[in-house]
Amino acid sequence: MAVGRPDEMSDIEWLVALEEIRQLKARRDRYVDARDFDGLMELHAPEHVSHNDGQEPWTSSEELIENLRRIYWHTDFRSVGLHHSYDPEIVFDTPTTARAIWAQSGGGLQKTDDHERWSHTYGYYYESYVKRDGRWLFTTRRWHNYANFGSEGVMFPNDPPKGSDGFDPDTFGRRTPRP
């Protein structure tokens, strides 16, 4: 296997798949920020699992969308998300399965009747994908908050940053780092 590419993938198949995953991620970030929950649902496999620092995992695409609706649009406050993902490290395990680490910088604004908050985050998404019926879909996502600052002060990560073991199958998608 070439680095990040199974032998059975041609150069063209690999390049096309890389671009399809990049486009999938770009749509995901835009759909979250635009609150396009129907579009967002279409990007995830039904069995999708999301891990967010300090929270219990969300274990289906339906639970993901339900929680994002609650977070980003509430009757008593407005919330704005600003997601910017870049510098992907994409590895194909097979021609129809892949994993990636994306650097992420983002922000958020929230306003309630009596309070305004803002934040800016830096971190990494650890994701996996599957290709079904000719389309790439998200199957797992793990958010690792590297640093966060805003109106509430500075927050540091719950877990240490991942280094070269970021793709280690024993730690990928889990909150507990390998000793």
N, C-alpha and C positions, 0 to 999 in steps of 0.2 A: 504494500500500500504506500503510495506517495503521501507525503505529509498532509493529513486532513482529507485525503481522497482515496476511496477504494479503487483497486486496480480495474474493476469492471466499469468504471465511469470514464468516458472519453474526456478529452480536454474541453470540448464544446459542452457536453452534458454537465460537467463540473462548473464551468463558468455560468451557464444558464441557471443552474440550481443556486449558485451563490447569489446571483442577482434576484432570483425569485424570493429567497429568504430575506435579502436586504429590503425588497419592496414590501414583504409581509410585515417586517418590523416597522418600516416607515408608516404604513397604514395603521398599525396598532397604536403607535404614539399619537398620530393625528386623530384617530377615532376616539381615543380616551379623552384627549383635550377638547374635542368637539362634542363629547357626550353622545356619540353615534353608537349606542349600545347594540342596536340590531346589526350594524356593520361589524362591530367588534366581536359579537358572538360568532359570526361566520368565519373568523380567523382562528378559532380555537376548536380543538377536538373535544367531544363531549366529556371525555375522561381527564381533561386538563387539570393539573394541580398547580396552585400558586403558593409559594412560601414567601412571606413578608417578615422581615426582622421583627421579633417580639410578638408575633401573632400566631394563632393556630393556622395551619394550612387550609386553603380553600380547595375542596376536592372535586370540583366539577366546573365546567364552563358556566353552567347556570348559577352556581354559587358565586363565581367570579363576577358575573354581570350584576347579580343582585347586590353584592357588596359595593361595586363601583357606582351603581346608581345611588346607593345610600350615601356614599362618601362625596360624590360630585354634584349631586342635586338633591337638596333637602328642602322641605317647606319653610324652615326657619333660618336658613342661611344660604348664601351663594358661595361656591367654591370653584376656583379656577386652577386647573393643572397645566403645567408647562413641561412637557417631556422632550428631551433631546438625546437621542442615542447615537453613538458613533464608535469608530474604531473596532469593528467586530472581529473576533477570532472565531471563524466558523470551521468546524470539523465534521466531516461526513463519516458516520460509522458504516453505513451501507448507502446504496444509491437512493434509498427512501427514508433514511433516518439521519438526523444531524443534531449537533449541539453547538452552542455559541456562547461567548461571553461578550457583552456589549458594555462599553463605558457609558455612563449616563450622567447628565447634568440636568437638573430640572428645578422647578419652583412651584410654589403654590400660594394662592391668595384665598383667604376666607373672610367672610363678613357675616356677622350676626347682628341682631338689633343693637347690641351693646358692646361689640368687640370686633376689632379687625386684627388679622394675623397675616404674616407672610413668612415664607421660608425658602431657602435655596439648598438643594441637596446635591451631593456627588456620590456616586457609587457604581455598582456593577449589576447587570442582569445576567444570570446564568440560565440559559434556556435550552429546551430541546424541541425538536420538530419531527413530524412525520409527513410523508407525502401520500395522500389518499385521493383517488379519483383525479389525478393530475394536478392537485393543489397541495402546497405546503401548509401545514397547520401547526399551531403551538400545542405542545403536549405538557410541558412543565415550564415554570418560571420561578426563579428564586431571586429576590431582591436583596442585595447586600448594601446597606447604607454605610458609606465610608465616612462621610462627614455631612453635617447639616447645621445651618445657622439661620437665624431669622429673628423675628420679634420676640420669641420665647427664649432666646439665648443660643448657646452653642450646644449641640448634642453630638456625642461620639458614638461609634458603632457598638452594637452588642457583641459582635464576633470580630476577631482579628481579620484583616484583609487576606484574601486568598492570593497565593503566589503562583508558582509554577504547577501546583497541584489543583488548580481550578477545575480541570477536567477529570480529576481522579474519580473513577466510578464510585469509590467508597464515600466521597464527600460531596459530589455533584448534587445540587438540589437539597442538601441537608444543612441544618443550622450548626451542627456540631463539627468543628474542624478536626481533622485527623491529627493525632498526637505526633 
